[in-house]
Amino acid sequence: MIYVSLYFLLLAFNIWFFLIRPKESLADRITILLQVIAVYTFAFGVLAQTGILRNFEVIASDMTSSDLFRFLRGNFVAISLLFSAESIGLSPVKVSMPLTYSLEFIVLILMSTVSVLFTLFYLIVVLPLSYIAYVIVSVPVNAMLSSAHDFTFSMNGSEISIKNVVAQNIVTIKNLMIAVPTIFLSLTLKISQLYRKSLYGNSQAQYMKDWFSSHTPTANILLLVVQALLILIMIVHTIIAISSFSVMPAGVSGQTGEIIGVVLVNILILSIFMLLYLKVRSFRKSVKEK
């Protein structure tokens, strides 16, 4: 359980460091998070397609698992393999003397330093954030693989099953399912910010408040409807989440790591809706007072 506790501490640190502490706009803070996740998952997805990971398929599968224990195990094994590979080059015993021998000391020391710094950044930032993304994309992937139905089509005289394609390329598919939407969303946030600034400058928040204040009755009804919808969504989501655990099939209860991931994402989703509700309520009060 110590690893689980450390994971939750690192996740809480990332939420504070990226979303709570900065003074930038919420869109800027979210964009930074999305870019970190997008770069990592896109690089991982490309690497998975090159064939380099062919001998490490189990590790790659663990590194994209929604089971927290498998996810941590796969990442720790991958990091140990990275440093094991570097230790081979650092060994003073050689079977031959390459022409690049004079550069080995400085280059390998620099590479080792970069590897240590990358590993620290990976463990502190990338690992906690990417796990949340892998749990989320595991939902549609698991839904497809567990479905009783399949879609097949013929191409060049052979039958192709969609479920088989997904199962055989699950690591690449999971990474691209994260990378593509996060890249698109981060670009959308950045472009929308530039567009809004070109229209309103830095006074967009005040412009919105003034508009709502000048249309108080309509604004009050609109914001009340939004609040009611957010409450309804939270109630329905909580009921679905609790009922899904109450009807959990036999054998699933032993998958503690995956249960932790599902509960964690459910809590994060409810927290986001609660924060939105509080923000809308606060905004409605400020409009009424004005």
Backbone as JSON, one array per atom type, in Angstrom:
{
  "sequence": "MIYVSLYFLLLAFNIWFFLIRPKESLADRITILLQVIAVYTFAFGVLAQTGILRNFEVIASDMTSSDLFRFLRGNFVAISLLFSAESIGLSPVKVSMPLTYSLEFIVLILMSTVSVLFTLFYLIVVLPLSYIAYVIVSVPVNAMLSSAHDFTFSMNGSEISIKNVVAQNIVTIKNLMIAVPTIFLSLTLKISQLYRKSLYGNSQAQYMKDWFSSHTPTANILLLVVQALLILIMIVHTIIAISSFSVMPAGVSGQTGEIIGVVLVNILILSIFMLLYLKVRSFRKSVKEK",
  "N": [[0.81, -1.21, 0.0], [2.14, 1.14, 0.32], [3.14, 2.12, -2.08], [0.82, 2.84, -3.4], [-0.07, 4.89, -1.73], [2.02, 6.73, -2.1], [1.63, 7.25, -4.79], [-0.89, 8.58, -4.77], [-0.17, 10.83, -3.3], [1.65, 12.04, -5.07], [-0.06, 12.54, -7.22], [-1.84, 14.37, -6.04], [0.0, 16.41, -5.56], [0.62, 17.17, -8.2], [-1.87, 18.12, -9.08], [-2.12, 20.33, -7.39], [0.19, 21.78, -8.12], [-0.06, 22.28, -10.9], [-2.73, 23.08, -11.37], [-3.86, 24.52, -9.18], [-1.94, 26.2, -7.85], [-0.73, 27.99, -9.9], [-1.12, 31.34, -11.3], [-2.12, 31.86, -13.73], [-4.62, 31.77, -16.38], [-7.38, 29.42, -16.27], [-7.57, 27.93, -18.61], [-4.96, 28.06, -19.63], [-3.58, 26.64, -17.66], [-4.74, 24.1, -17.84], [-4.0, 23.5, -20.45], [-1.21, 23.14, -20.28], [-1.05, 20.76, -18.77], [-2.33, 19.0, -20.56], [-0.55, 19.05, -22.71], [1.76, 17.87, -21.64], [0.85, 15.23, -21.18], [0.09, 14.57, -23.79], [2.48, 14.65, -25.34], [4.0, 12.59, -24.17], [2.33, 10.25, -24.47], [1.97, 10.2, -27.25], [4.6, 9.81, -28.15], [5.08, 7.32, -26.97], [3.14, 5.76, -28.27], [4.05, 5.86, -30.95], [6.53, 4.63, -30.61], [5.68, 2.09, -29.87], [4.76, 1.12, -32.28], [7.01, 0.79, -33.82], [8.26, -1.6, -33.45], [10.25, -1.94, -31.65], [9.44, -2.51, -29.09], [8.71, -5.14, -29.25], [9.82, -7.32, -27.92], [9.14, -6.7, -25.39], [6.44, -6.78, -24.77], [4.71, -7.46, -22.68], [5.53, -5.75, -20.63], [5.01, -3.25, -21.82], [2.25, -3.48, -22.08], [1.52, -3.55, -19.38], [2.29, -0.98, -18.67], [0.33, 0.58, -19.75], [-1.91, -0.15, -18.46], [-5.1, -0.22, -16.74], [-5.11, -1.13, -14.25], [-3.81, -0.26, -11.25], [-1.67, -1.46, -9.82], [-0.45, -3.15, -11.72], [0.22, -1.19, -13.56], [2.09, 0.41, -12.12], [4.05, -1.55, -11.66], [4.86, -2.22, -14.31], [5.97, 0.25, -15.13], [8.08, 0.64, -13.29], [9.67, -1.58, -13.89], [10.35, -0.95, -16.54], [11.87, 1.38, -16.16], [14.0, 0.33, -14.7], [15.09, -1.31, -16.68], [15.98, 0.62, -18.48], [18.1, 1.88, -17.06], [19.68, -0.34, -16.71], [20.46, -0.89, -19.33], [22.01, 1.36, -19.82], [24.06, 0.94, -18.02], [25.5, -1.06, -19.22], [26.93, 0.22, -21.27], [28.51, 1.84, -19.67], [30.27, 0.14, -18.51], [33.68, -0.64, -17.81], [35.06, -2.73, -18.96], [35.93, -3.91, -22.09], [35.37, -5.5, -25.26], [36.41, -4.69, -27.54], [38.05, -1.78, -28.93], [36.49, 0.96, -29.74], [36.48, 3.69, -32.16], [35.27, 5.86, -31.09], [35.9, 5.87, -28.46], [37.28, 7.79, -26.94], [35.38, 9.7, -26.48], [33.55, 8.53, -24.88], [33.42, 8.73, -22.02], [32.62, 11.43, -21.28], [30.27, 11.74, -22.84], [28.61, 9.56, -22.08], [28.34, 10.06, -19.36], [26.97, 12.49, -19.42], [24.62, 11.64, -20.73], [23.68, 9.84, -18.82], [23.14, 11.59, -16.74], [21.07, 13.12, -17.88], [19.22, 11.07, -18.15], [18.66, 10.46, -15.48], [17.48, 12.88, -14.63], [15.29, 12.94, -16.38], [13.96, 10.64, -15.53], [13.22, 11.34, -12.92], [11.46, 13.48, -13.48], [9.6, 12.05, -14.93], [8.61, 10.18, -13.01], [7.54, 11.89, -11.08], [5.78, 13.64, -12.41], [4.77, 12.75, -15.06], [4.02, 10.01, -14.76], [1.94, 9.9, -12.64], [-0.1, 11.47, -13.87], [-0.52, 10.28, -16.39], [-1.59, 7.81, -15.75], [-4.26, 8.3, -14.99], [-5.28, 9.05, -17.47], [-4.96, 6.64, -18.88], [-6.74, 4.96, -17.51], [-9.16, 6.14, -18.22], [-9.25, 5.86, -21.08], [-9.28, 3.14, -21.16], [-11.85, 2.46, -20.7], [-13.61, 2.65, -23.12], [-12.12, 0.81, -24.66], [-12.14, -1.61, -23.15], [-14.88, -1.95, -23.12], [-15.41, -2.53, -25.8], [-13.86, -4.88, -26.22], [-15.05, -6.62, -24.42], [-17.53, -6.93, -25.41], [-20.29, -8.82, -26.72], [-20.62, -8.83, -29.39], [-19.21, -8.38, -32.67], [-17.48, -6.81, -35.4], [-16.82, -7.65, -38.64], [-14.97, -7.61, -41.71], [-14.18, -8.13, -45.18], [-11.03, -8.13, -46.79], [-8.83, -8.15, -49.39], [-9.29, -10.88, -49.67], [-9.21, -11.89, -47.08], [-10.54, -12.3, -43.77], [-11.21, -9.69, -41.55], [-11.26, -8.81, -38.23], [-12.62, -6.39, -36.11], [-12.4, -6.41, -33.31], [-10.21, -8.13, -32.97], [-8.19, -6.63, -34.16], [-8.04, -4.45, -32.43], [-7.35, -5.8, -30.04], [-4.82, -6.83, -30.71], [-3.31, -4.57, -31.06], [-3.37, -3.04, -28.77], [-1.81, -1.44, -27.04], [-0.74, 0.61, -28.68], [-3.17, 1.7, -29.62], [-4.41, 2.62, -27.25], [-2.6, 4.63, -26.45], [-2.69, 6.42, -28.64], [-5.37, 7.09, -28.53], [-5.33, 8.72, -26.37], [-3.36, 10.66, -26.99], [-4.12, 11.98, -29.46], [-6.75, 13.26, -28.96], [-5.97, 14.93, -26.75], [-3.99, 16.57, -27.85], [-5.53, 17.88, -29.8], [-7.44, 19.12, -28.12], [-5.82, 20.81, -26.53], [-4.8, 22.53, -28.48], [-7.2, 23.65, -29.35], [-8.04, 25.03, -27.04], [-5.97, 26.91, -26.85], [-6.22, 28.33, -29.29], [-8.83, 29.32, -29.04], [-8.46, 31.01, -26.86], [-6.73, 32.95, -27.94], [-8.45, 33.98, -29.86], [-10.54, 35.04, -28.28], [-9.12, 36.98, -26.86], [-8.44, 38.69, -28.92], [-10.88, 39.82, -29.39], [-11.87, 40.82, -26.92], [-9.69, 41.61, -25.47], [-7.95, 41.74, -22.41], [-10.1, 41.83, -20.78], [-12.2, 40.04, -20.74], [-13.56, 38.5, -18.75], [-14.74, 40.51, -17.19], [-16.34, 41.64, -19.13], [-18.2, 39.57, -19.61], [-19.41, 39.43, -17.08], [-20.58, 41.97, -16.96], [-22.4, 41.74, -19.07], [-24.15, 39.7, -18.15], [-25.06, 41.01, -15.88], [-26.53, 43.09, -16.96], [-28.62, 41.74, -18.01], [-30.21, 40.6, -15.97], [-32.6, 39.05, -15.03], [-32.88, 37.03, -17.05], [-30.31, 35.96, -17.02], [-30.18, 34.98, -14.41], [-32.07, 32.89, -14.44], [-30.9, 31.26, -16.39], [-28.41, 30.58, -15.22], [-29.34, 29.25, -12.96], [-30.54, 27.02, -14.15], [-28.27, 25.8, -15.21], [-26.92, 25.17, -12.82], [-28.78, 23.35, -11.72], [-28.65, 21.3, -13.63], [-26.0, 20.45, -13.31], [-26.09, 19.45, -10.7], [-27.93, 17.37, -11.09], [-26.46, 15.76, -12.89], [-24.32, 15.0, -11.22], [-25.68, 13.51, -9.25], [-26.85, 11.42, -10.77], [-24.53, 10.26, -11.86], [-23.25, 9.39, -9.52], [-25.08, 7.49, -8.57], [-25.01, 5.6, -10.67], [-22.31, 4.83, -10.51], [-22.15, 3.67, -7.92], [-24.06, 1.62, -8.15], [-22.89, 0.08, -10.14], [-20.75, -1.11, -8.85], [-22.1, -2.62, -7.0], [-23.25, -4.62, -8.49], [-21.14, -6.05, -9.39], [-19.43, -8.47, -11.32], [-18.58, -11.92, -10.53], [-15.23, -12.61, -9.55], [-14.13, -10.23, -10.39], [-13.83, -8.7, -8.15], [-11.38, -9.27, -7.06], [-9.55, -7.78, -8.42], [-7.99, -5.5, -7.32], [-6.32, -3.32, -7.94], [-7.38, -2.26, -10.33], [-9.89, -1.53, -9.47], [-9.24, 0.53, -7.71], [-8.32, 2.44, -9.55], [-10.69, 2.95, -11.02], [-12.39, 3.98, -9.02], [-10.92, 6.23, -8.3], [-10.96, 7.82, -10.67], [-13.72, 8.24, -10.84], [-14.1, 9.8, -8.53], [-12.56, 12.06, -9.24], [-14.03, 12.97, -11.45], [-16.49, 13.65, -10.26], [-15.54, 15.62, -8.56], [-14.74, 17.59, -10.38], [-17.21, 18.34, -11.51], [-18.4, 19.3, -9.17], [-16.76, 21.5, -8.57], [-17.31, 23.06, -10.82], [-20.01, 23.56, -10.34], [-19.85, 25.06, -7.94], [-18.44, 27.25, -8.91], [-20.22, 28.32, -10.8], [-22.33, 28.97, -9.08], [-21.08, 30.89, -7.45], [-20.54, 32.83, -9.38], [-23.13, 33.52, -10.12], [-24.07, 34.69, -7.76], [-22.39, 36.94, -7.64], [-23.26, 38.33, -9.89], [-25.92, 38.92, -9.18], [-25.52, 40.56, -6.96], [-24.34, 42.75, -8.11]],
  "CA": [[0.0, 0.0, 0.0], [2.98, 2.32, 0.37], [3.24, 2.64, -3.44], [-0.47, 3.48, -3.67], [-0.06, 6.15, -0.98], [2.94, 7.63, -2.8], [0.98, 7.67, -6.04], [-1.91, 9.58, -4.46], [0.53, 12.06, -2.9], [2.19, 12.66, -6.29], [-1.19, 13.06, -7.99], [-2.29, 15.58, -5.35], [1.01, 17.44, -5.81], [0.47, 17.65, -9.58], [-3.09, 18.93, -9.14], [-1.8, 21.61, -6.75], [1.25, 22.5, -8.85], [-0.48, 22.69, -12.24], [-4.09, 23.63, -11.46], [-4.23, 25.39, -8.07], [-0.91, 27.19, -7.55], [-0.46, 29.04, -10.9], [-2.03, 32.47, -11.38], [-2.59, 31.97, -15.11], [-6.02, 31.39, -16.6], [-7.63, 27.97, -16.17], [-7.27, 27.33, -19.91], [-3.5, 27.91, -19.71], [-3.16, 25.58, -16.74], [-5.17, 22.82, -18.42], [-3.21, 23.28, -21.67], [0.1, 22.59, -19.89], [-1.27, 19.36, -18.42], [-2.65, 18.25, -21.78], [0.66, 18.94, -23.53], [2.63, 16.87, -21.01], [0.28, 13.9, -21.45], [0.07, 14.33, -25.24], [3.84, 14.37, -25.82], [4.4, 11.27, -23.69], [1.54, 9.16, -25.07], [2.24, 10.15, -28.69], [5.92, 9.17, -28.31], [4.9, 5.91, -26.59], [2.39, 5.12, -29.35], [4.95, 5.71, -32.1], [7.53, 3.63, -30.22], [5.04, 0.77, -29.88], [4.57, 0.69, -33.67], [8.29, 0.59, -34.5], [8.73, -2.97, -33.25], [11.26, -1.97, -30.59], [8.84, -3.1, -27.89], [8.21, -6.48, -29.55], [10.29, -8.24, -26.88], [8.7, -6.2, -24.09], [5.0, -6.54, -24.91], [4.07, -7.54, -21.37], [5.85, -4.51, -19.91], [4.26, -2.17, -22.47], [0.84, -3.66, -21.72], [1.38, -3.13, -17.98], [2.47, 0.48, -18.59], [-0.91, 1.22, -20.2], [-3.0, -0.85, -17.79], [-5.95, 0.53, -15.81], [-4.84, -1.7, -12.93], [-2.74, 0.56, -10.69], [-0.51, -2.27, -9.44], [0.21, -3.53, -12.97], [0.77, 0.04, -14.13], [3.32, 0.76, -11.38], [5.04, -2.6, -11.91], [5.39, -2.05, -15.65], [6.81, 1.45, -15.19], [9.31, 0.41, -12.53], [10.5, -2.51, -14.68], [10.87, -0.21, -17.7], [12.93, 2.28, -15.68], [15.16, -0.51, -14.36], [15.69, -1.74, -17.95], [16.68, 1.78, -19.03], [19.39, 2.05, -16.38], [20.49, -1.54, -16.98], [21.04, -0.71, -20.66], [23.07, 2.37, -19.71], [25.18, 0.37, -17.27], [26.3, -1.86, -20.16], [27.86, 1.13, -21.91], [29.43, 2.41, -18.67], [31.22, -0.89, -18.06], [35.05, -0.38, -18.3], [35.58, -3.91, -19.66], [35.53, -3.85, -23.5], [35.87, -6.57, -26.12], [37.13, -3.98, -28.61], [38.25, -0.37, -28.66], [35.93, 1.73, -30.84], [37.1, 4.99, -32.42], [34.57, 6.85, -30.26], [36.21, 5.6, -27.06], [37.71, 9.02, -26.25], [34.19, 10.49, -26.15], [32.62, 7.74, -24.07], [33.28, 9.18, -20.63], [31.82, 12.64, -21.16], [28.95, 11.55, -23.45], [27.82, 8.65, -21.27], [28.02, 10.74, -18.1], [25.91, 13.45, -19.74], [23.41, 10.88, -21.01], [23.2, 9.3, -17.55], [22.55, 12.72, -16.0], [19.79, 13.4, -18.52], [18.32, 9.96, -17.82], [18.22, 10.62, -14.08], [16.56, 14.01, -14.58], [14.06, 12.52, -17.06], [13.27, 9.66, -14.68], [12.59, 12.09, -11.83], [10.31, 14.18, -14.05], [8.61, 11.02, -15.3], [7.99, 9.62, -11.82], [6.82, 12.91, -10.32], [4.75, 14.33, -13.2], [4.15, 11.99, -16.14], [3.41, 8.75, -14.29], [0.62, 10.08, -11.99], [-1.1, 12.02, -14.78], [-0.83, 9.35, -17.48], [-2.44, 6.71, -15.27], [-5.65, 8.74, -15.09], [-5.65, 8.98, -18.89], [-5.07, 5.23, -19.28], [-7.99, 4.43, -16.95], [-10.28, 6.69, -19.0], [-9.32, 5.23, -22.41], [-9.55, 1.71, -20.99], [-13.31, 2.27, -20.67], [-14.11, 2.21, -24.43], [-11.39, -0.38, -25.13], [-12.69, -2.78, -22.46], [-16.27, -2.12, -23.56], [-15.38, -3.17, -27.1], [-13.33, -6.23, -26.11], [-15.96, -7.46, -23.64], [-18.82, -7.0, -26.09], [-20.63, -10.12, -27.33], [-20.72, -8.61, -30.82], [-18.0, -7.99, -33.38], [-17.69, -6.38, -36.79], [-15.78, -8.18, -39.52], [-15.09, -7.28, -43.13], [-13.2, -8.83, -46.02], [-10.09, -7.3, -47.53], [-7.84, -8.99, -50.09], [-9.59, -12.29, -49.46], [-9.08, -12.32, -45.69], [-11.5, -11.72, -42.83], [-10.59, -8.81, -40.55], [-12.13, -8.56, -37.08], [-12.3, -5.15, -35.4], [-11.97, -6.77, -31.97], [-8.86, -8.68, -33.05], [-7.27, -5.51, -34.46], [-7.88, -3.71, -31.17], [-6.63, -6.64, -29.07], [-3.43, -7.0, -31.14], [-2.62, -3.28, -31.06], [-4.01, -2.33, -27.67], [-0.91, -0.42, -26.49], [-0.74, 1.75, -29.61], [-4.5, 2.3, -29.67], [-4.63, 3.38, -26.01], [-1.77, 5.84, -26.46], [-3.21, 7.36, -29.64], [-6.66, 7.57, -28.04], [-5.03, 9.81, -25.44], [-2.54, 11.7, -27.62], [-4.84, 12.77, -30.47], [-7.7, 14.21, -28.35], [-5.32, 15.93, -25.91], [-3.37, 17.55, -28.74], [-6.62, 18.66, -30.38], [-8.05, 19.95, -27.09], [-4.88, 21.86, -26.14], [-4.79, 23.5, -29.58], [-8.49, 24.34, -29.34], [-8.01, 25.98, -25.93], [-5.04, 27.99, -27.17], [-6.79, 29.14, -30.37], [-9.99, 30.04, -28.5], [-7.95, 32.09, -26.04], [-6.24, 34.0, -28.85], [-9.61, 34.6, -30.5], [-11.24, 35.86, -27.29], [-8.29, 38.15, -26.55], [-8.52, 39.62, -30.04], [-12.18, 40.49, -29.31], [-12.11, 41.49, -25.66], [-8.46, 41.94, -24.77], [-7.83, 41.05, -21.13], [-11.28, 42.15, -19.97], [-13.29, 39.14, -21.11], [-14.34, 38.14, -17.56], [-15.56, 41.67, -16.83], [-17.35, 41.8, -20.18], [-19.24, 38.57, -19.36], [-20.14, 39.82, -15.88], [-21.41, 43.13, -17.32], [-23.52, 41.27, -19.9], [-25.1, 39.01, -17.28], [-25.66, 41.99, -14.98], [-27.5, 43.89, -17.71], [-29.74, 40.84, -18.33], [-30.28, 39.87, -14.7], [-33.62, 37.98, -14.95], [-32.53, 35.92, -17.96], [-29.06, 35.36, -16.53], [-30.49, 34.24, -13.19], [-32.73, 31.64, -14.85], [-29.92, 30.45, -17.12], [-27.43, 30.04, -14.27], [-30.05, 28.28, -12.13], [-30.68, 25.81, -14.96], [-26.94, 25.17, -15.26], [-26.7, 24.58, -11.49], [-29.64, 22.18, -11.59], [-28.11, 20.25, -14.5], [-24.78, 19.93, -12.69], [-26.51, 18.63, -9.56], [-28.53, 16.16, -11.66], [-25.38, 14.93, -13.42], [-23.59, 14.42, -10.09], [-26.52, 12.49, -8.61], [-26.96, 10.26, -11.68], [-23.22, 9.6, -11.95], [-23.0, 8.7, -8.25], [-25.95, 6.3, -8.54], [-24.47, 4.62, -11.62], [-21.03, 4.33, -9.99], [-22.42, 2.78, -6.78], [-24.77, 0.43, -8.62], [-21.97, -0.76, -10.93], [-19.96, -1.91, -7.92], [-22.98, -3.57, -6.31], [-23.54, -5.75, -9.39], [-19.85, -6.48, -9.94], [-19.41, -9.91, -11.55], [-17.65, -12.73, -9.73], [-13.86, -12.62, -10.03], [-13.63, -8.87, -10.57], [-13.53, -8.13, -6.85], [-9.98, -9.48, -6.73], [-8.72, -6.86, -9.18], [-7.97, -4.31, -6.46], [-5.67, -2.21, -8.62], [-8.3, -1.65, -11.29], [-10.96, -0.9, -8.68], [-8.68, 1.8, -7.23], [-8.33, 3.36, -10.68], [-12.07, 3.33, -11.35], [-12.87, 4.85, -7.94], [-10.17, 7.49, -8.39], [-11.49, 8.61, -11.79], [-15.07, 8.66, -10.44], [-13.94, 10.91, -7.58], [-12.09, 13.22, -9.99], [-15.14, 13.47, -12.27], [-17.43, 14.32, -9.35], [-14.88, 16.84, -8.07], [-14.8, 18.58, -11.46], [-18.58, 18.85, -11.57], [-18.65, 20.09, -7.96], [-16.07, 22.78, -8.74], [-18.09, 23.82, -11.8], [-21.22, 24.0, -9.65], [-19.49, 26.14, -7.02], [-18.04, 28.41, -9.71], [-21.45, 28.9, -11.36], [-23.06, 29.58, -7.97], [-20.37, 32.11, -7.07], [-20.73, 33.81, -10.45], [-24.52, 33.97, -10.04], [-24.16, 35.61, -6.62], [-21.74, 38.21, -7.99], [-24.12, 39.02, -10.85], [-27.08, 39.43, -8.46], [-25.07, 41.66, -6.1], [-24.04, 43.91, -8.94]],
  "C": [[0.85, 1.27, 0.0], [3.11, 2.96, -1.02], [1.94, 3.37, -3.83], [-0.52, 4.84, -2.99], [0.84, 7.18, -1.66], [2.33, 8.14, -4.1], [-0.05, 8.77, -5.78], [-1.28, 10.9, -4.02], [1.08, 12.79, -4.13], [1.06, 13.24, -7.15], [-1.71, 14.35, -7.37], [-1.3, 16.72, -5.57], [0.87, 18.02, -7.21], [-0.77, 18.53, -9.72], [-2.83, 20.31, -8.53], [-0.84, 22.43, -7.61], [0.76, 23.06, -10.18], [-1.81, 23.43, -12.27], [-4.44, 24.65, -10.37], [-3.22, 26.52, -7.87], [-0.75, 28.29, -8.59], [-1.53, 30.14, -10.9], [-2.57, 32.67, -12.8], [-4.06, 31.55, -15.21], [-6.15, 29.87, -16.54], [-7.29, 27.27, -17.48], [-5.77, 27.11, -20.08], [-3.02, 26.76, -18.85], [-3.53, 24.21, -17.29], [-4.34, 22.49, -19.65], [-1.86, 22.67, -21.35], [-0.02, 21.11, -19.55], [-1.5, 18.5, -19.67], [-1.4, 18.05, -22.64], [1.62, 17.92, -22.96], [2.15, 15.46, -21.35], [0.36, 13.57, -22.93], [1.44, 13.94, -25.77], [4.26, 12.95, -25.43], [3.65, 10.15, -24.41], [1.76, 9.06, -26.57], [3.58, 9.45, -28.94], [5.83, 7.67, -28.0], [4.18, 5.16, -27.7], [3.24, 4.88, -30.58], [5.98, 4.62, -31.82], [6.94, 2.22, -30.28], [4.88, 0.23, -31.3], [5.89, 0.41, -34.39], [8.81, -0.83, -34.39], [9.79, -3.08, -32.18], [10.74, -2.68, -29.35], [8.35, -4.53, -28.1], [8.61, -7.48, -28.47], [9.85, -7.83, -25.49], [7.2, -5.92, -24.1], [4.28, -6.57, -23.57], [4.3, -6.26, -20.58], [5.06, -3.34, -20.49], [2.78, -2.25, -22.12], [0.59, -3.21, -20.28], [1.45, -1.61, -17.85], [1.24, 1.25, -19.07], [-2.13, 0.61, -19.52], [-3.81, 0.1, -16.91], [-5.84, -0.02, -14.39], [-3.62, -0.97, -12.34], [-1.5, -0.25, -10.35], [0.26, -2.73, -10.68], [0.89, -2.32, -13.61], [2.08, 0.42, -13.45], [4.41, -0.27, -11.64], [5.68, -2.44, -13.28], [6.32, -0.86, -15.76], [8.12, 1.26, -14.45], [10.25, -0.55, -13.27], [11.12, -1.79, -15.87], [12.0, 0.72, -17.3], [14.18, 1.49, -15.33], [15.86, -1.01, -15.61], [16.49, -0.6, -18.58], [18.05, 1.94, -18.39], [20.28, 0.82, -16.55], [21.18, -1.42, -18.33], [22.19, 0.3, -20.61], [24.29, 1.82, -18.99], [26.08, -0.49, -18.16], [27.36, -0.97, -20.82], [28.88, 1.71, -20.95], [30.46, 1.41, -18.17], [32.62, -0.62, -18.64], [35.64, -1.55, -19.09], [35.03, -3.92, -21.08], [36.1, -5.05, -24.26], [36.62, -5.99, -27.3], [37.21, -2.51, -28.25], [37.72, 0.45, -29.83], [36.61, 3.09, -30.97], [36.47, 6.09, -31.56], [34.92, 6.71, -28.78], [36.57, 6.86, -26.28], [36.53, 9.9, -25.84], [33.27, 9.8, -25.16], [32.37, 8.33, -22.7], [32.32, 10.36, -20.53], [30.4, 12.45, -21.69], [28.07, 10.67, -22.58], [27.45, 9.26, -19.92], [26.89, 11.74, -18.32], [24.58, 12.74, -19.98], [22.82, 10.31, -19.71], [22.54, 10.39, -16.7], [21.17, 13.08, -16.55], [18.78, 12.31, -18.17], [17.8, 10.07, -16.4], [17.2, 11.74, -13.97], [15.23, 13.65, -15.24], [13.26, 11.56, -16.19], [12.56, 10.35, -13.52], [11.34, 12.82, -12.32], [9.2, 13.19, -14.39], [7.87, 10.49, -14.08], [7.12, 10.63, -11.09], [5.63, 13.46, -11.09], [4.03, 13.39, -14.16], [3.4, 10.77, -15.64], [2.05, 8.97, -13.6], [-0.46, 10.56, -12.95], [-1.5, 11.02, -15.85], [-1.71, 8.21, -17.01], [-3.92, 7.07, -15.35], [-6.14, 8.63, -16.53], [-5.83, 7.53, -19.34], [-6.34, 4.58, -18.71], [-9.17, 4.87, -17.81], [-10.37, 6.0, -20.37], [-9.54, 3.73, -22.32], [-11.05, 1.43, -21.0], [-13.85, 1.86, -22.05], [-13.41, 0.96, -24.96], [-11.95, -1.64, -24.49], [-14.13, -3.04, -22.87], [-16.33, -2.84, -24.9], [-14.93, -4.63, -26.98], [-14.25, -7.16, -25.34], [-17.32, -7.61, -24.3], [-19.03, -8.39, -26.71], [-20.68, -10.02, -28.85], [-19.37, -8.18, -31.4], [-18.37, -7.55, -34.79], [-16.52, -6.89, -37.62], [-16.04, -7.74, -40.96], [-13.96, -7.96, -43.89], [-12.33, -7.81, -46.74], [-9.0, -8.2, -48.1], [-8.03, -10.47, -49.77], [-9.47, -12.78, -48.04], [-10.09, -11.58, -44.81], [-10.76, -10.9, -41.77], [-11.62, -8.51, -39.46], [-11.68, -7.29, -36.37], [-11.77, -5.46, -34.0], [-10.55, -7.33, -31.97], [-7.82, -7.58, -33.31], [-6.99, -4.72, -33.19], [-7.04, -4.5, -30.18], [-5.15, -6.77, -29.41], [-2.63, -5.7, -31.11], [-3.09, -2.41, -29.9], [-3.13, -1.23, -27.09], [-0.9, 0.83, -27.36], [-2.08, 2.47, -29.6], [-4.77, 3.14, -28.41], [-3.85, 4.69, -26.03], [-2.29, 6.87, -27.46], [-4.58, 7.89, -29.24], [-6.49, 8.68, -27.01], [-4.37, 10.98, -26.18], [-3.35, 12.59, -28.57], [-5.86, 13.73, -29.85], [-7.03, 15.29, -27.5], [-4.61, 16.99, -26.74], [-4.43, 18.47, -29.33], [-7.22, 19.61, -29.35], [-7.13, 21.09, -26.66], [-4.78, 22.94, -27.21], [-6.08, 24.32, -29.6], [-8.53, 25.39, -28.23], [-7.12, 27.18, -26.25], [-5.62, 28.9, -28.25], [-7.98, 29.94, -29.87], [-9.56, 31.2, -27.62], [-7.47, 33.26, -26.89], [-7.4, 34.73, -29.49], [-10.34, 35.52, -29.52], [-10.44, 37.12, -26.93], [-8.34, 39.18, -27.68], [-9.83, 40.4, -30.03], [-12.31, 41.36, -28.07], [-10.84, 41.95, -24.94], [-8.36, 41.12, -23.5], [-9.04, 41.26, -20.23], [-12.47, 41.25, -20.28], [-14.18, 38.79, -19.91], [-15.26, 39.28, -17.16], [-16.67, 41.89, -17.85], [-18.51, 40.82, -19.96], [-20.08, 38.97, -18.15], [-21.07, 41.01, -16.17], [-22.62, 42.69, -18.14], [-24.58, 40.59, -19.06], [-25.81, 39.99, -16.35], [-26.73, 42.83, -15.68], [-28.71, 43.06, -18.16], [-30.02, 39.95, -17.12], [-31.35, 38.78, -14.65], [-33.28, 36.77, -15.81], [-31.3, 35.19, -17.46], [-29.31, 34.5, -15.3], [-31.12, 32.89, -13.51], [-31.73, 30.7, -15.52], [-28.93, 29.79, -16.16], [-28.07, 29.03, -13.32], [-30.22, 26.95, -12.86], [-29.35, 25.05, -15.02], [-26.62, 24.5, -13.93], [-27.51, 23.3, -11.31], [-29.13, 21.01, -12.43], [-26.86, 19.63, -13.89], [-25.11, 19.04, -11.5], [-27.09, 17.3, -10.05], [-27.45, 15.21, -12.19], [-24.62, 14.25, -12.29], [-24.39, 13.31, -9.43], [-26.59, 11.23, -9.47], [-25.63, 9.51, -11.76], [-22.91, 8.82, -10.68], [-23.83, 7.41, -8.16], [-25.41, 5.21, -9.46], [-23.19, 3.99, -11.09], [-21.26, 3.33, -8.85], [-23.1, 1.49, -7.24], [-23.86, -0.5, -9.42], [-21.11, -1.63, -10.03], [-20.82, -2.94, -7.2], [-23.31, -4.78, -7.16], [-22.26, -6.26, -10.05], [-19.82, -7.99, -10.12], [-18.37, -10.62, -10.71], [-16.27, -12.73, -10.37], [-13.27, -11.23, -10.18], [-13.2, -8.26, -9.26], [-12.07, -8.31, -6.45], [-9.05, -8.53, -7.43], [-8.68, -5.5, -8.46], [-7.39, -3.1, -7.18], [-6.58, -1.5, -9.59], [-9.45, -0.96, -10.58], [-10.49, 0.46, -8.17], [-8.71, 2.84, -8.34], [-9.72, 3.86, -11.02], [-12.63, 4.29, -10.29], [-12.2, 6.21, -8.02], [-10.73, 8.39, -9.5], [-12.91, 9.08, -11.48], [-15.01, 9.85, -9.48], [-13.51, 12.18, -8.3], [-13.21, 13.83, -10.83], [-16.15, 14.22, -11.4], [-16.84, 15.62, -8.82], [-14.92, 17.95, -9.12], [-16.19, 19.19, -11.55], [-18.92, 19.7, -10.33], [-17.98, 21.46, -8.06], [-16.8, 23.67, -9.75], [-19.36, 24.38, -11.15], [-20.93, 25.18, -8.73], [-19.11, 27.41, -7.77], [-19.27, 29.1, -10.3], [-22.26, 29.6, -10.26], [-22.42, 30.89, -7.53], [-20.57, 33.22, -8.1], [-22.15, 34.36, -10.41], [-24.71, 34.95, -8.9], [-23.57, 36.97, -6.96], [-22.56, 39.01, -8.97], [-25.31, 39.65, -10.14], [-26.71, 40.63, -7.58], [-24.81, 42.92, -6.88], [-25.31, 44.54, -9.5]]
}
